[in-house]
Amino acid sequence: MTRMEPCWPRADVAPNKPGKTALVGVGNSAHGDDGIGPAVARQVHELLRGQAEVDLLEHAASGFRLAERLVGYQRAVIVDALIDAQAEVGTVTQVEIQEPSSYSFSSFHTAGFHDILTLARVLGLDVPRSIVMYGIAIREPESFSENLSAELAARLPQIVKAVAEEELQESFHGPVAHPRE
């Protein structure tokens, strides 16, 4: 038997979070460098404590579930690993997810996050209009570990600083304390 979960309403998805931002760390913290998203999001959230209305969300499930968790937020900042064999490990790439106007997937199994956001809006869900994603370059994780690789762990303070200063400081119009280096 398959268990179906309702999309809306849910007790943990509170609508109407005006002015609130969701800071989302995406990744599996038990899969080595794939856990860089949650690791960075936790540290950035700690830096912003008391300076901005930001909720920390950690996410390791589907894009559909992420869209559901974003309902009611005005803005979302997503931090995730980006497997890139060419870029230096720890390189931060910022991508602004544009307002979708149509979806192009032919199956729910092939839907990308952009398509999922469009579908959420078509269904009337109040997902953020402003979404920025930070992809952090990693190599393909080869083993399960709760630790980041030595190479990525060494770059963690610079990555946190880049995310906090490049995007969040502008968005929240206030100084951001620097992470300990």
C-alpha positions as CSV (number, residue, x, y, z in Angstrom):
1,M,0.0,0.0,0.0
2,T,1.3,3.5,-0.9
3,R,1.0,6.2,1.7
4,M,-0.1,9.5,0.2
5,E,0.8,12.8,1.9
6,P,-1.4,15.8,1.4
7,C,0.2,18.7,-0.3
8,W,-1.8,21.4,1.5
9,P,-2.6,22.3,4.3
10,R,0.0,20.9,6.7
11,A,0.7,22.0,10.2
12,D,4.4,22.5,9.4
13,V,3.8,24.7,6.4
14,A,2.5,27.9,7.8
15,P,1.2,30.3,5.2
16,N,1.8,34.1,5.2
17,K,5.3,34.6,6.3
18,P,5.6,38.2,5.0
19,G,9.2,39.4,4.8
20,K,10.5,36.0,5.8
21,T,13.3,34.3,3.9
22,A,13.9,30.5,3.9
23,L,17.6,29.7,3.9
24,V,17.7,26.1,2.6
25,G,20.7,23.8,2.9
26,V,20.1,21.0,0.3
27,G,22.1,17.8,0.5
28,N,22.7,14.5,2.4
29,S,25.0,15.2,5.4
30,A,25.8,11.5,5.6
31,H,27.2,11.4,2.0
32,G,30.4,13.4,2.4
33,D,30.7,16.5,0.3
34,D,27.0,16.3,-0.7
35,G,26.4,17.7,2.8
36,I,28.0,21.1,2.0
37,G,24.6,22.7,1.5
38,P,23.4,22.1,5.0
39,A,26.8,22.8,6.5
40,V,27.0,26.2,4.9
41,A,23.3,27.1,5.6
42,R,23.8,26.3,9.3
43,Q,26.8,28.6,9.6
44,V,25.2,31.4,7.5
45,H,22.0,31.2,9.6
46,E,24.1,31.5,12.8
47,L,25.8,34.6,11.4
48,L,22.4,36.2,10.7
49,R,20.8,35.4,14.1
50,G,19.1,38.5,15.3
51,Q,19.9,40.4,12.1
52,A,17.3,39.1,9.7
53,E,14.1,37.1,9.6
54,V,15.5,33.9,8.3
55,D,14.3,30.4,8.8
56,L,16.8,27.6,8.4
57,L,15.5,24.6,6.5
58,E,17.6,21.5,5.7
59,H,16.4,19.4,2.8
60,A,17.4,16.1,1.3
61,A,14.3,15.0,-0.5
62,S,12.6,15.8,-3.8
63,G,12.1,19.1,-5.5
64,F,8.4,18.7,-5.1
65,R,8.8,18.4,-1.3
66,L,11.1,21.4,-1.3
67,A,8.5,23.5,-3.2
68,E,5.9,22.5,-0.6
69,R,8.2,23.6,2.3
70,L,8.8,27.0,0.6
71,V,5.1,27.9,0.6
72,G,4.4,31.2,2.3
73,Y,8.0,32.5,2.2
74,Q,8.7,35.8,0.3
75,R,12.2,34.8,-0.6
76,A,14.4,31.6,-0.7
77,V,18.1,31.2,-0.7
78,I,19.2,27.7,-1.6
79,V,22.7,26.3,-1.0
80,D,23.5,23.0,-2.6
81,A,26.4,20.9,-3.9
82,L,27.2,21.1,-7.6
83,I,29.1,18.2,-9.0
84,D,31.7,19.8,-11.3
85,A,34.8,18.0,-12.4
86,Q,36.2,21.1,-14.0
87,A,35.8,23.7,-11.3
88,E,38.0,24.0,-8.2
89,V,36.4,22.3,-5.2
90,G,34.6,24.9,-3.2
91,T,33.9,27.3,-6.0
92,V,30.6,29.2,-5.4
93,T,28.3,29.8,-8.3
94,Q,25.3,32.0,-7.8
95,V,22.2,31.4,-9.9
96,E,19.0,33.4,-9.7
97,I,16.0,31.3,-10.5
98,Q,13.9,33.4,-12.8
99,E,10.1,33.6,-12.6
100,P,8.8,30.6,-14.6
101,S,6.2,31.2,-17.2
102,S,5.6,27.6,-18.4
103,Y,6.7,24.1,-17.7
104,S,8.2,21.7,-20.1
105,F,8.4,18.3,-18.5
106,S,6.5,15.4,-19.8
107,S,6.7,13.3,-16.7
108,F,6.9,14.0,-12.9
109,H,10.0,11.8,-13.0
110,T,11.8,14.3,-15.2
111,A,10.6,17.6,-13.8
112,G,13.4,20.0,-12.8
113,F,13.0,22.5,-10.0
114,H,12.0,25.3,-12.3
115,D,9.2,23.2,-13.7
116,I,8.1,22.2,-10.2
117,L,7.9,25.9,-9.2
118,T,5.8,26.7,-12.2
119,L,3.5,23.8,-11.4
120,A,3.2,24.9,-7.8
121,R,2.1,28.4,-9.0
122,V,-0.4,26.9,-11.5
123,L,-1.8,25.0,-8.5
124,G,-2.1,28.2,-6.5
125,L,0.7,27.6,-4.0
126,D,2.3,30.7,-2.7
127,V,6.0,29.8,-3.4
128,P,8.6,32.6,-3.3
129,R,8.9,34.9,-6.2
130,S,12.6,35.6,-5.4
131,I,14.8,32.5,-5.3
132,V,18.6,32.5,-5.4
133,M,20.7,29.4,-5.5
134,Y,24.3,28.9,-4.6
135,G,26.0,25.9,-6.1
136,I,29.2,24.8,-4.4
137,A,31.5,22.8,-6.6
138,I,32.3,19.3,-5.4
139,R,33.6,16.1,-6.9
140,E,31.3,13.1,-7.1
141,P,31.0,11.7,-3.5
142,E,32.4,8.2,-3.5
143,S,31.6,7.1,0.0
144,F,29.2,7.6,2.9
145,S,30.7,9.9,5.6
146,E,29.4,12.5,7.9
147,N,32.5,14.6,7.3
148,L,33.3,16.9,4.4
149,S,36.5,16.1,2.5
150,A,39.7,17.8,3.9
151,E,39.8,19.9,0.7
152,L,36.3,21.2,1.0
153,A,36.4,21.6,4.8
154,A,39.4,23.8,4.5
155,R,37.4,26.1,2.1
156,L,34.3,26.1,4.3
157,P,35.0,29.5,6.0
158,Q,35.5,31.2,2.7
159,I,32.4,29.6,1.2
160,V,30.3,30.8,4.2
161,K,31.7,34.3,3.9
162,A,31.0,34.4,0.2
163,V,27.4,33.3,0.6
164,A,26.8,35.6,3.6
165,E,28.4,38.7,2.0
166,E,27.5,38.3,-1.7
167,E,23.8,37.7,-1.3
168,L,22.5,37.8,2.2
169,Q,24.1,41.1,3.3
170,E,22.5,42.9,0.3
171,S,19.1,41.2,0.9
172,F,18.9,42.0,4.6
173,H,20.5,45.5,4.4
174,G,22.7,45.1,7.4
175,P,26.2,44.1,8.4
176,V,27.0,40.5,8.6
177,A,29.5,39.3,11.2
178,H,32.4,37.4,9.6
179,P,32.8,33.7,10.2
180,R,35.9,32.7,12.2
181,E,38.6,31.9,9.7
